[in-house]
Amino acid sequence: MEQNFDLPLRSDLKVGNVFPNFELPDHTGKPTKLSQIVRGFPTVLIFGRGYYCPKDRRQLTNYVTYFQPELRVNYCHLVYVSVDDQMTSNEVRDSIGADFAFLSDPDRKLLHELEMVDSTDRVHGEVYIPYTFVLDRDLTIYKIYNGWWFAGRPTVEELRMDLRALLSRRPDWVYGRH
């Protein structure tokens, strides 16, 4: 018998809609709007459970090792959001060698606004359901990955293909065509 695990997500967060331009403190404590990171280029936006989750650590470690070097040369961005406080975010970011933005939502305000609440963990409290959004340069949602199970989280190759598809929409994608 097939079960339907319909995980929470605000109803307007769907492919083709614009993702809200939220503001959270980054790993340095600086208030940062999503659009300040995106700056007109495709972006991978990851919502994670936090420091304690081995699935989050594996996902982020894969991205740091195999994807982060490419982000520097293809003008795309990666953002990780969790309910971890600034110090914990900084420690996780440093420990895995990430150079992309980690945003902190320790008061869980955005968590509730986006209706991505995972309340199944009695030890760590409410955390994000691990969704990954691929956003176009204007914050339009191109793709959504549901990472409740690790196999649902996007691989480096899937993200590479998503970003290629978004970049190919640019008028300057083909050399000489403006």
C-alpha positions in Angstrom: 0.0 0.0 0.0 1.4 3.4 -1.0 1.6 6.0 1.7 1.4 9.7 1.0 3.8 11.7 3.2 2.5 15.2 2.5 5.1 17.3 4.2 4.3 20.9 5.2 5.2 23.7 2.9 3.5 27.1 2.4 1.0 26.8 -0.5 2.6 29.6 -2.5 6.0 28.0 -2.5 5.7 26.1 -5.8 7.6 26.0 -9.1 7.0 29.2 -11.1 6.3 31.4 -8.1 8.7 33.9 -6.6 10.4 32.9 -3.3 10.0 35.5 -0.5 12.9 37.8 -0.2 13.4 37.1 3.5 16.1 38.6 5.7 18.1 36.6 8.3 21.5 37.1 10.0 24.4 35.4 8.2 27.2 33.5 9.8 28.9 36.8 10.8 25.6 38.2 12.3 25.0 40.6 9.5 21.3 40.9 8.5 21.2 39.6 4.9 18.4 39.6 2.4 18.1 36.6 0.0 18.3 39.0 -3.0 21.7 40.3 -1.7 23.1 36.9 -2.1 21.4 36.0 -5.4 22.4 39.3 -7.1 20.8 38.3 -10.4 22.2 34.7 -10.7 20.7 31.3 -10.1 21.0 30.1 -6.5 20.5 26.9 -4.6 18.7 27.6 -1.3 18.9 24.8 1.2 16.8 24.5 4.4 18.4 22.2 6.9 17.8 20.6 10.2 21.0 21.9 11.6 24.4 20.9 13.1 23.2 17.7 14.7 21.8 16.1 11.5 24.2 13.7 9.8 22.2 14.0 6.5 22.7 17.7 6.5 26.5 17.3 7.1 26.8 14.8 4.3 24.9 16.9 1.9 26.9 20.0 2.7 30.2 18.2 2.7 29.4 16.8 -0.8 28.6 20.3 -2.0 31.7 21.8 -0.5 33.9 19.1 -2.1 32.4 18.8 -5.5 30.2 21.8 -6.2 31.6 24.8 -4.3 34.7 25.2 -6.6 32.4 25.4 -9.6 30.1 28.1 -8.0 33.0 30.5 -8.0 33.5 30.3 -11.8 29.9 30.0 -12.9 28.5 33.0 -10.9 25.9 30.9 -9.1 25.3 30.8 -5.4 24.5 28.4 -2.6 22.8 29.4 0.7 22.2 27.2 3.8 19.4 28.1 6.3 19.0 26.4 9.7 17.7 27.2 13.1 21.2 27.0 14.5 22.5 30.1 16.2 25.3 32.3 14.7 28.1 30.6 16.7 27.0 27.1 15.7 26.5 28.1 12.1 30.0 29.6 12.0 31.5 26.4 13.6 29.7 24.1 11.1 30.7 26.4 8.1 34.3 26.5 9.2 34.5 22.8 10.0 33.4 21.7 6.5 35.3 24.5 4.7 32.3 26.2 3.2 32.6 29.6 1.7 28.9 30.2 1.0 26.4 31.9 3.2 24.9 30.2 6.2 21.8 32.0 7.5 20.5 31.6 11.0 16.9 31.4 12.1 17.3 30.6 15.9 14.0 32.2 16.8 12.3 30.0 14.2 10.3 33.0 12.8 11.0 32.2 9.1 10.5 28.4 9.8 6.9 29.2 10.8 6.3 31.8 8.1 7.3 29.3 5.4 5.4 26.5 7.1 8.3 24.0 6.8 8.1 22.8 10.4 9.4 19.4 11.3 8.3 18.7 14.9 9.2 15.0 15.0 12.5 15.5 16.9 11.8 15.6 20.6 15.4 16.4 21.4 16.1 19.3 19.1 12.6 20.8 18.8 11.2 22.3 15.7 13.5 22.4 12.7 13.2 22.8 9.0 12.0 20.0 6.8 15.0 19.7 4.5 13.8 21.3 1.3 16.2 22.5 -1.3 15.0 25.2 -3.8 16.7 26.0 -7.0 16.0 29.7 -7.7 16.3 31.7 -10.9 18.0 35.1 -10.9 14.8 36.9 -10.0 14.0 34.4 -7.1 11.5 32.5 -9.2 11.4 28.9 -8.0 12.7 26.6 -10.7 12.8 23.3 -8.8 12.0 22.0 -5.3 13.7 18.9 -3.8 12.1 17.3 -0.7 15.0 15.9 1.4 13.1 14.2 4.2 14.8 11.1 3.1 18.5 11.6 2.1 17.8 10.2 -1.3 15.4 13.1 -2.0 18.2 15.6 -1.6 19.7 16.8 -4.9 23.0 15.4 -6.0 25.8 17.7 -7.3 25.0 16.5 -10.8 21.3 17.3 -10.5 22.1 20.8 -9.3 24.7 21.3 -12.0 22.0 20.4 -14.6 19.4 22.7 -12.9 21.9 25.6 -13.0 22.8 24.9 -16.6 19.2 25.0 -17.6 18.7 28.4 -15.8 21.9 29.9 -17.2 21.0 28.8 -20.7 18.0 31.2 -20.5 20.3 34.2 -20.5 20.6 36.2 -23.7 24.4 36.0 -23.5 24.5 32.2 -23.1 25.6 31.7 -26.6 28.8 33.6 -27.4 28.1 36.6 -29.6 24.4 36.6 -29.0 23.2 39.6 -27.0 
